[in-house]
Amino acid sequence: HRMKVAMMEGETSRYELGMQVLEFNPKHDINKLLLRLSRSADAADAEKARVMAEQLFDNALIAAGLLQDPRPMLRRLQTLMEEGLRGGGGVAAPEDDEEEEEPAPALE
């Protein structure tokens, strides 16, 4: 918040960040699995890899203190968790008697 206020007041030089470097480890299991998933003939797997790669990038931004708006990342993370719980753990989606609508976040 302080950085935004300073930028609005024209004090950007005091709060400017230098060039940031993203270090990518191609030997990490997550990166290896993402590469394999992204090369899948199944379009759904390739899309899942894309979404997970976006999440991984946002994780790096969070670690560096650079993520400006976490809301899209949180929605994506919740979706990934739901998919993982349904697909990986054999847990079926809860059944509701009501019409389907946009799911509310698990936490607010």
N, C-alpha and C positions, 0 to 999 in steps of 0.2 A: 504494500500500500504506500509506504513512504517513497519508494522509487517512482510510482505513478504520479504522486503529488509533486515530487521534485521535477519530473519531466514536464508536467503541465506548467510549472512555474519557470521553466527554462533552465533548470540546474542539471541538465543531463550529464555534463562532464564529470561531476562528482560521483555519479552512480553508474556510469557506463561500464559494461563488462568487456574485458578483452576477448579476443577470439577464443572460442571454446573448441576442444578437441574431443571427439567421440572415439573411444577406443573400442574396436570390434575384435573379439576373440573368435576366430573361425573354428577353433578346436573345442569350444564350449559345447556341451551336449545340447543345450537349447538351440544354439545356432545350427548345429548339425541336423537336428530334428526339423527345424524350420525349413532348412534348405531341401531336405528330402520331401517334406510335405508340400512345399511350393512347386516341386517338379512333378507332383502327382498328376495322372491323367484325369482324375476326378476334379471337376471344377469346384466342388464344395470344399475339398481339401486345400486346393490352391487359395481359395478365398479365406479359409480359416488361417492359413499361414500368413496371408497379408494382414489380417486383423491382429494376429499375435505379434507380428513384426512391428506394427504401429504401437501396440502395447509396450513392447520391449523398448522402443524409442522413447515413449513417454516416461517409462520407468527411469531411463537415463536422465531425462530432463528433470524429473523429480529429485533424483539423487544429486543433481547439480544445483538444485534450487531455481530452475529456470522455467518450470511449467507455469504458464500464466493463467490458464483456465482449466482446472481439473475435471470439470463436469463431463465433457465428452469421453475422457479417459475412464471416468468412474462408470459411465453407462456401458462402455465397451468391456470393462473388467467384469461387471456384473453379468453380462451376456456370456462371456467366456466361462465364468464360474458355473452358470446354469448349464451350459453345454457340457462342461466337464463332468458335472455331477450326474447329468442324465446319461451321457454316453459312456463315461469311464466307470461309473459305479453301479450301473444297472438300476438306477433309481428312476422310476417313471415320474413324469410331470404330475403334480397334484391336479386332481380333477375338480373343476368348479361347475356349479349348476348355472352360473351367470354367463352372459354373453362375454366373448373375448374382448378385452380392451387393452390399452397400453399398460403393461405391468408397472406397478409402483416400485420404487427402489426398495431394496431390502433394508437399507438404513437411510435416514435423512438427518 
